[in-house]
Amino acid sequence: MSVREFSPLFSWGFSLRRSKWLLPLFNNNVFSFGNSAVNDGPYGYKKTNKSSKGISNNNRRDKSTSLVQQASNATKTKRQGETDEVEFGNTVEGVQTVIELGNNVCAQRVDTHHQNHHQSKMEEQKKKEEEKVKEQEKYKAMTDGAILDLLETGKMAMYNLETKLGDTKRAVKLRRMFLAGKINPNTDSTTLLDTLPFKNDLDYDQVYGACCESVIGYVPLPVGIVGPLIIDGKPYYIPMATVEGCLVASTHRGCKALSNSLEGGVNSVILSDGMTRGPVVQFNNVKRCNELKEFIEDPEMYERICQVFNSDSRFARLQEIKVAIAGRKVFLRFKCRTGDAMGMNMISKATQKTLNFIKEHFEDMDILSLSGNYCTDKKPSAINWIEGRGKSVVVDATIPKEIVEKVLKTTVDEIVNLNTSKNLIGSAMAGSIGGFNAHAANIVTAIYLACGQDAAQNVESSTCLTIFEKTNEGHLYCSVTMPSIEVGTVGGGTHLNAQKTCLKIMGVAGANVEEPGKNAQQLAKCVASTVLAGELSLMAALAADHLVSAHISHNRKK
């Protein structure tokens, strides 16, 4: 069989390349490489007669190496844009080289079409950017009235103002002007939005494309501060954004009691750290579901899955995949470390990439949803309560009985008995999942709002078990166990100036370069420790029957 006989294939764009099936053919001389195979062939390489020129095998090898180098140089020249076409031998828009396979020499065509395609894509992208700039300049030159006319006639979308104008603050102003007469047209609404601030303080460039769409302003929230709260020997001041009077004052009282503990503050530990994502896939029958389960649980294949998953991010590191089967549906709970980010976007991307890899092995697998509520995100669930999600934190302290009486205005026996009756038995009677506490959500939400966290994740982040016990010495042992604190110090709203300032107050803003993930873990410890302070103060107020009087004092405008 002669390589020459395959010349039509090369004219159609095929080329001989190194591959597992070709190498044995070449090395065993199934293809011939003599004069009849190469001479005057379609490769643009004319071989001189060996007998007449006296070229040895070594010389032939040297010549092939030289030709490869020439082709490489020609390709570099093409990439530098010095010429529109690379011509080598008799081939245009492609480079033909001679490579060595075993002891034989074969021609190979190196196609540069992909280089041209990449260059055309770059040029097209550049052209789009130039057109976008021209369009923005056109709209910038237009008056506010002209822009409002475009909005009124539907020639410009209200949500698209930032993109068209290239000026986020002007976009907010025009959106407010456009909406002023539409929110309530039957009344004088020209000043309706005047009390919703927008001009000062908020950097809309930070908001656009990251935090909110169709922006018309911002809602100021009062930010209080509690502390110092001693956590693992270090004092922290904790910012809390809330409109609930008495919350900050009550939590501050709890911080005072904890700072006078026998340990000199709060002890804290991180039990586990891992964000989760739980997609759902489907097969035709349960046998195929079980085959997928066995596939994932195979040690060698799991190692390969880890490589695919981890390749999507510098920080995402797969810890485990929990597999559950219901009928012909399979639920996969991926868990991974996410550095200092809360990590939902990070794990979602890595999970999608991993599902695509698994589908290569299970072509009949139908990916129903990237999230199958097996995560579980923004919903109460037993799996988060038992397995944890985000940071699983436990903090505790022992408060002298004298401090309980002096600061908390109650006794150790009263607060212990009330905790058992209310937080343990009462929550069990209600069938609560993770709600064995007094008001953990109050503190979690206030800190989340102040620090740019996803406020909706207070649902699972607020699951908490509060324990009060009387020690042999008569002191008060107190602790909170919170298995699903979902926080980050990068991403989300953490880059906004005000929220970033609140993180700086606690010394946890941004990413920890030396120990990635440490800032987010410390923020979780601050959340749990402040929850303990809030639990102490509220339970003491209830035990002393001070709740109503305190709220009347702090939560009523005089």
Disulfide bonds with the S-S distance in Angstrom:
none
